[in-house]
Amino acid sequence: MESLVKKYQQRFRKVREEMDRWEQLQSRLISLFQNASSIIERLQVVQNPKNYDSCDIRDAVLRKQLDSLQAILVSISRTLEGLHGVVLFLEKMYNDGSQFARGGSDQLTTKQLQQRVGIKPCLQDCLNGLMLLYEMHRSEYLLKLSLSSALSTLALRPTSSDLSALHQLLVDQPNIPKEEVQSIFDTIFAEEIC
């Protein structure tokens, strides 16, 4: 049983690395989102012919702003792909762990899943932790995907209040409390803390 717990702890070390990657991608997404929002807000001013002596200048400035916005939206899309990659990794870790514990010819009983070896976590704690991390990050990814879609839609008819609300919603994220993620890791690596 102890060797099984050690295998799960190795999985959690990989998961911890992905959590660091998630944080980096989250910071990047917020920055890109802010940049896109700024350009969208400027588009109203840029499009106003009263602000220019020549239509050629207005068209050039507008084209440059739209090109920049397009590049940022592509970067947002790539960042979201990275976040989705983390979610897929967590799903795979959970599914593999679940299959590992419940599959095969030597399927573990509920009692074996809940058995503790010293201060090490039980296998059920490991499975529950993987499932919780996966579900939290999947929900968060879907929210970020929705916010990005809304940003693209707002580019066509921007309002400052809507942009601010979307940005605030993104900044107020993640809905994943760091303390909760840390407590999952603390449970899994209990013997290393003591």
C-alpha positions in Angstrom: 0.0 0.0 0.0 2.9 2.3 0.8 4.3 1.9 -2.6 1.0 2.9 -4.2 0.8 6.1 -2.1 4.3 7.0 -3.2 3.3 6.6 -6.9 0.4 9.0 -6.2 2.8 11.4 -4.6 4.9 11.3 -7.7 1.8 12.2 -9.7 1.2 15.1 -7.4 4.7 16.5 -7.9 3.9 16.7 -11.6 0.5 18.3 -10.8 2.3 20.9 -8.6 4.5 21.8 -11.6 1.3 22.3 -13.7 -0.1 24.5 -11.0 2.9 26.8 -11.4 2.3 26.8 -15.2 -1.4 27.7 -14.6 -0.4 30.7 -12.5 2.0 32.0 -15.2 -0.7 31.6 -17.9 -3.3 33.3 -15.6 -1.0 36.3 -15.2 -0.3 36.4 -19.0 -4.1 36.2 -19.7 -4.9 39.1 -17.4 -2.2 41.3 -19.0 -3.3 40.4 -22.6 -6.9 41.0 -21.6 -6.1 44.5 -20.3 -4.2 45.3 -23.4 -7.1 44.2 -25.6 -9.5 46.2 -23.5 -7.4 49.3 -23.9 -7.3 49.0 -27.6 -11.1 48.4 -27.8 -11.7 51.5 -25.8 -9.4 53.5 -28.1 -11.2 52.4 -31.2 -14.1 54.7 -30.5 -11.8 57.7 -30.4 -9.7 56.5 -33.4 -12.8 56.0 -35.6 -14.0 59.6 -35.0 -13.2 61.7 -38.1 -13.2 64.9 -36.0 -9.9 63.8 -34.5 -7.9 63.9 -37.7 -7.0 66.3 -40.5 -6.9 63.5 -43.0 -8.9 60.3 -43.6 -5.6 58.6 -44.6 -4.1 59.2 -41.2 -7.3 58.0 -39.5 -7.3 54.8 -41.7 -3.7 54.1 -40.9 -4.1 54.6 -37.2 -7.3 52.4 -37.2 -5.6 49.7 -39.2 -2.6 49.7 -36.8 -5.0 49.4 -33.8 -7.0 46.6 -35.4 -3.8 44.7 -36.3 -2.6 45.1 -32.7 -5.9 43.9 -31.4 -5.9 40.9 -33.7 -2.4 39.9 -32.5 -3.5 40.2 -28.9 -6.6 38.1 -29.5 -4.4 35.4 -31.1 -2.1 35.5 -28.0 -5.2 35.2 -25.8 -6.3 32.2 -27.8 -2.9 30.6 -27.4 -2.8 31.3 -23.7 -6.3 29.7 -23.3 -4.9 26.7 -25.2 -2.2 26.5 -22.6 -4.7 26.6 -19.8 -6.8 24.0 -21.5 -3.6 21.9 -21.7 -3.3 22.1 -17.9 -6.9 21.0 -17.5 -6.4 18.1 -19.9 -3.3 17.1 -17.9 -5.2 17.2 -14.6 -8.0 15.1 -16.2 -5.5 12.5 -17.4 -3.8 12.4 -14.0 -7.2 11.8 -12.3 -8.5 9.3 -14.8 -5.2 7.4 -14.8 -5.1 7.4 -11.0 -8.7 6.3 -10.8 -8.1 3.5 -13.2 -4.9 2.6 -11.4 -6.8 2.2 -8.1 -10.0 0.7 -9.3 -9.0 -1.1 -12.5 -7.3 -4.3 -13.3 -7.6 -7.8 -11.9 -6.5 -6.7 -8.4 -9.1 -4.1 -7.8 -8.7 -2.3 -4.5 -11.6 -2.4 -2.0 -13.0 0.7 -0.3 -11.3 -0.4 2.9 -7.9 -0.6 1.1 -8.5 2.9 -0.6 -9.1 4.3 2.9 -6.2 2.5 4.6 -3.5 4.8 6.0 0.2 3.8 6.4 1.6 6.0 9.2 1.1 9.6 8.4 0.9 9.1 4.7 -2.4 9.9 3.1 -4.8 7.2 2.1 -5.3 6.4 -1.6 -8.8 7.9 -1.4 -7.3 11.2 -0.3 -5.1 11.2 -3.3 -7.9 10.4 -5.7 -10.2 13.0 -4.1 -7.4 15.6 -4.4 -6.8 14.9 -8.0 -10.6 15.0 -8.8 -11.0 18.3 -6.9 -8.0 20.0 -8.7 -9.3 18.8 -12.0 -12.9 20.0 -11.4 -11.8 23.4 -10.1 -9.4 24.1 -13.0 -11.9 22.9 -15.6 -14.6 25.2 -14.3 -12.1 28.1 -14.2 -11.0 27.4 -17.7 -14.5 27.4 -19.0 -15.1 30.8 -17.3 -12.0 32.3 -18.9 -13.0 30.9 -22.3 -16.4 32.6 -21.9 -14.8 35.9 -20.9 -12.5 35.9 -23.9 -15.5 35.2 -26.2 -17.3 38.1 -24.7 -14.2 40.3 -25.2 -14.2 39.5 -28.9 -17.9 40.3 -29.2 -17.4 43.6 -27.4 -14.7 44.6 -29.9 -17.6 45.1 -32.4 -19.7 47.3 -30.1 -17.6 48.4 -27.1 -18.9 50.0 -24.0 -16.6 51.1 -21.3 -18.7 49.6 -18.5 -18.9 46.2 -20.1 -15.2 46.1 -20.7 -14.5 47.1 -17.1 -16.9 44.5 -15.8 -15.3 41.7 -17.9 -11.8 42.8 -16.8 -12.8 43.0 -13.2 -14.3 39.5 -13.4 -11.1 38.1 -14.9 -8.9 39.9 -12.3 -11.1 38.7 -9.4 -10.4 35.2 -10.6 -9.2 32.6 -10.1 -12.1 31.1 -8.2 -9.5 28.6 -7.1 -8.4 29.6 -3.7 -4.6 29.1 -3.4 -5.1 28.0 0.2 -7.4 25.2 -0.9 -4.9 23.9 -3.5 -2.1 24.1 -0.9 -4.2 22.2 1.6 -4.6 19.4 -1.0 -0.8 19.2 -1.4 -0.3 19.4 2.3 -2.6 16.4 2.8 -0.8 14.4 0.1 2.7 15.3 1.3 2.0 15.1 5.1 5.1 13.1 6.0 7.3 15.7 4.3 5.7 18.5 6.4 6.2 16.8 9.7 
